[in-house]
């Protein structure tokens, strides 16, 4: 099973993009554009598009949080497989930024194949770069991530 984050309905608003810039600047890993090279895309129209550093073997699937311009294939951009590559910390921190900015959407629009524990580095990065989360926000995020996790089949039990 791939390690995937799900975020249908969340978008890259001006506030989320502002937080994303701070998150990327504070990140312990190299963040590149969608192809694993050049600079990430941070635009209200195009949204947030980034990946890990391809030359270092740290890229996998493009993270794309849509902006105001609808993407060509909208259903493709409701999830991102990171395979827990180093850029996963930035992806989870940006998803936290979007979820806390718009909590009314997060309860149905944020999930992960991973457990909440696997988001701890993303929480730390968000808090270093943007602001501290309240206890209520942490509880809500944990519930959202855990509740949206796809159920495990007998063929693919939890690790």
C-alpha positions as CSV (number, residue, x, y, z in Angstrom):
1,X,0.0,0.0,0.0
2,X,1.3,3.5,-0.9
3,X,1.7,6.1,1.8
4,X,-0.9,8.7,0.7
5,X,-2.5,11.9,2.0
6,X,-6.0,12.9,1.0
7,X,-7.3,16.4,0.9
8,X,-10.4,16.8,-1.3
9,X,-11.9,20.3,-1.0
10,X,-8.9,22.0,0.5
11,X,-7.4,24.8,-1.6
12,X,-4.4,27.1,-1.7
13,X,-5.8,30.5,-0.5
14,X,-3.6,33.5,0.1
15,X,-3.3,32.7,3.8
16,X,-2.4,29.1,3.1
17,X,0.2,30.2,0.5
18,X,1.7,32.6,3.1
19,X,2.0,29.8,5.6
20,X,3.5,27.5,2.9
21,X,6.2,30.1,2.1
22,X,7.2,30.1,5.8
23,X,7.0,26.3,6.0
24,X,9.3,25.8,3.0
25,X,11.7,28.4,4.3
26,X,11.9,26.6,7.7
27,X,12.0,23.1,6.1
28,X,14.9,20.8,6.9
29,X,14.7,19.4,3.4
30,X,15.2,20.7,-0.1
31,X,11.8,21.5,-1.7
32,X,11.6,21.8,-5.5
33,X,9.0,22.4,-8.2
34,X,6.5,19.7,-9.4
35,X,9.2,17.8,-11.4
36,X,11.7,17.7,-8.5
37,X,13.8,20.5,-9.8
38,X,13.5,24.3,-10.0
39,X,11.3,26.3,-7.6
40,X,8.0,25.3,-6.1
41,X,4.8,26.9,-7.5
42,X,3.1,29.1,-5.0
43,X,0.3,31.0,-6.7
44,X,-3.3,31.8,-5.8
45,X,-4.4,30.9,-9.4
46,X,-2.2,27.8,-9.9
47,X,-2.1,26.7,-6.2
48,X,0.8,25.1,-4.5
49,X,2.8,22.6,-6.5
50,X,6.0,21.0,-5.2
51,X,8.0,17.9,-4.8
52,X,11.2,16.7,-3.2
53,X,14.7,17.0,-4.8
54,X,14.8,14.6,-7.7
55,X,18.6,14.5,-8.1
56,X,18.9,13.3,-4.5
57,X,16.3,10.6,-4.9
58,X,13.9,12.5,-2.6
59,X,11.0,13.2,-5.1
60,X,8.0,11.0,-5.7
61,X,4.6,12.4,-6.6
62,X,3.8,16.1,-7.1
63,X,1.9,17.6,-4.2
64,X,-0.7,20.0,-5.7
65,X,-3.1,21.9,-3.6
66,X,-5.4,23.6,-6.1
67,X,-5.8,27.4,-6.4
68,X,-8.5,29.4,-8.0
69,X,-7.9,28.1,-11.5
70,X,-9.4,24.7,-11.8
71,X,-6.8,22.0,-12.7
72,X,-7.1,20.1,-15.9
73,X,-7.7,16.9,-14.1
74,X,-9.4,17.9,-10.8
75,X,-9.8,14.4,-9.3
76,X,-6.0,13.8,-9.6
77,X,-5.3,16.6,-7.2
78,X,-7.3,15.4,-4.2
79,X,-4.4,13.2,-2.9
80,X,-0.6,12.9,-3.0
81,X,1.5,9.8,-2.6
82,X,4.7,10.8,-0.9
83,X,6.0,7.3,0.0
84,X,7.3,9.0,3.2
85,X,10.1,10.7,1.2
86,X,11.7,13.6,3.0
87,X,9.4,16.2,1.5
88,X,6.4,14.5,3.3
89,X,7.2,16.8,6.3
90,X,6.4,19.8,4.1
91,X,3.3,18.3,2.6
92,X,1.8,17.5,6.0
93,X,2.7,20.9,7.4
94,X,1.0,22.6,4.5
95,X,-2.1,20.4,4.8
96,X,-2.2,21.4,8.5
97,X,-2.0,25.0,7.4
98,X,-5.0,24.5,5.1
99,X,-6.9,22.5,7.7
100,X,-6.6,25.0,10.5
101,X,-7.4,28.0,8.3
102,X,-10.6,26.3,7.2
103,X,-11.7,23.9,9.9
104,X,-15.2,23.6,8.5
105,X,-13.7,21.8,5.5
106,X,-11.0,19.8,7.3
107,X,-13.4,17.4,9.0
108,X,-14.3,15.9,5.6
109,X,-11.3,16.8,3.6
110,X,-8.2,15.7,5.3
111,X,-6.9,12.2,5.7
112,X,-3.9,9.9,5.5
113,X,-2.8,6.3,5.2
114,X,-0.5,7.2,8.0
115,X,-1.2,7.4,11.7
116,X,-1.3,10.8,13.5
117,X,2.1,9.9,15.0
118,X,3.5,10.0,11.5
119,X,2.5,13.6,11.1
120,X,4.5,14.7,14.2
121,X,7.3,16.2,12.1
122,X,4.8,18.1,10.0
123,X,3.2,19.5,13.2
124,X,6.6,20.5,14.5
125,X,7.5,22.2,11.2
126,X,4.1,24.0,11.1
127,X,4.5,25.3,14.6
128,X,8.1,26.5,14.0
129,X,7.2,28.2,10.8
130,X,3.6,29.5,11.2
131,X,2.3,29.4,14.8
132,X,1.6,27.1,17.7
133,X,-1.5,24.9,17.4
134,X,-4.1,25.0,20.1
135,X,-4.9,21.7,21.9
136,X,-8.4,21.8,20.3
137,X,-6.8,22.1,16.8
138,X,-4.4,19.2,17.5
139,X,-7.3,17.0,18.7
140,X,-9.5,17.9,15.7
141,X,-6.6,17.3,13.3
142,X,-5.8,13.9,14.8
143,X,-9.5,12.9,14.6
144,X,-9.7,14.0,11.0
145,X,-6.5,12.2,9.9
146,X,-7.4,9.0,11.8
147,X,-11.1,9.0,10.8
148,X,-10.3,9.5,7.1
149,X,-7.7,6.7,7.0
150,X,-8.7,4.1,4.5
151,X,-9.7,0.9,6.3
152,X,-7.2,-1.9,6.2
153,X,-8.1,-5.1,4.5
154,X,-7.0,-8.5,5.9
155,X,-4.6,-8.6,2.9
156,X,-3.1,-5.2,3.9
157,X,-3.1,-5.0,7.7
158,X,-1.7,-2.0,9.6
159,X,2.0,-2.2,10.0
